[in-house]
Amino acid sequence: KSYDFTFGFCIPGSINTWEAIYDIPPLKEDTIQEMIAHPYETVSDSFYFVGNELIMHNKARYRYVREESEVDESALETKNPALAE
């Protein structure tokens, strides 16, 4: 997948921050499971250009985990049955 962004003018030599929040289509469950099962195999390359000149290239590898809020609590096992409600 590819996403294009345009930065506004930045004063040369200044320190700036930039945040991009964008929606992507929901991932299929088998894709999510594949990414969780193979940590750091999901990768991204980011290329930054000024005009047609490449000024920076970032590579990143990702490790995905399922957030606790996404876990179906009915599927969790209790190690101590006395603690089960």
C-alpha positions as CSV (number, residue, x, y, z in Angstrom):
1,K,0.0,0.0,0.0
2,S,1.2,3.5,-0.6
3,Y,0.2,6.8,1.0
4,D,1.3,10.2,-0.3
5,F,1.5,13.3,2.0
6,T,2.4,16.9,1.2
7,F,4.2,18.9,3.9
8,G,3.7,22.6,4.1
9,F,6.7,25.1,4.2
10,C,9.2,24.6,7.0
11,I,11.7,27.2,7.9
12,P,15.2,25.9,7.1
13,G,17.1,24.9,10.3
14,S,13.9,24.8,12.4
15,I,12.6,21.9,14.4
16,N,9.2,20.8,13.4
17,T,6.8,18.0,14.2
18,W,4.2,16.4,12.0
19,E,1.5,13.8,12.7
20,A,-0.5,11.9,10.1
21,I,-3.6,10.0,11.2
22,Y,-5.4,8.2,8.4
23,D,-7.9,5.4,8.1
24,I,-7.1,2.2,6.4
25,P,-9.5,-0.6,5.5
26,P,-10.0,-3.2,8.3
27,L,-7.6,-6.1,8.0
28,K,-8.9,-9.6,7.6
29,E,-8.5,-11.8,10.7
30,D,-6.1,-14.2,8.9
31,T,-3.9,-11.2,8.0
32,I,-3.9,-10.0,11.6
33,Q,-3.0,-13.5,12.8
34,E,-0.2,-13.8,10.3
35,M,1.3,-10.5,11.5
36,I,1.1,-11.5,15.1
37,A,2.6,-14.9,14.4
38,H,5.5,-13.4,12.5
39,P,6.9,-10.5,14.6
40,Y,9.1,-8.0,12.7
41,E,8.2,-9.4,9.3
42,T,5.8,-6.5,8.7
43,V,7.9,-3.7,7.3
44,S,7.6,-0.2,5.9
45,D,9.7,2.1,3.8
46,S,9.2,5.8,4.0
47,F,10.7,8.1,1.4
48,Y,11.0,11.9,1.8
49,F,11.5,14.1,-1.2
50,V,12.1,17.8,-1.6
51,G,11.0,18.4,-5.2
52,N,12.4,15.4,-7.0
53,E,15.4,14.9,-4.6
54,L,15.3,12.1,-2.1
55,I,16.4,13.6,1.2
56,M,15.6,10.7,3.6
57,H,14.7,7.1,3.6
58,N,13.4,5.3,6.8
59,K,12.9,1.6,7.1
60,A,10.9,0.1,10.0
61,R,9.9,-3.4,11.2
62,Y,6.8,-3.9,13.3
63,R,5.8,-6.4,16.0
64,Y,2.0,-6.5,16.4
65,V,0.2,-7.7,19.5
66,R,-3.5,-7.9,20.1
67,E,-4.7,-5.3,22.6
68,E,-6.5,-6.7,25.7
69,S,-9.6,-4.8,24.8
70,E,-9.8,-6.8,21.5
71,V,-9.6,-10.2,23.2
72,D,-12.9,-12.1,23.6
73,E,-13.0,-12.5,27.4
74,S,-15.3,-15.6,27.1
75,A,-12.4,-17.3,25.4
76,L,-9.9,-16.7,28.2
77,E,-9.1,-19.6,30.5
78,T,-8.8,-19.1,34.3
79,K,-5.8,-21.0,35.8
80,N,-7.4,-21.1,39.2
81,P,-11.1,-22.2,38.8
82,A,-11.8,-20.9,42.3
83,L,-11.3,-17.4,40.9
84,A,-13.8,-17.8,38.1
85,E,-17.1,-16.0,38.5
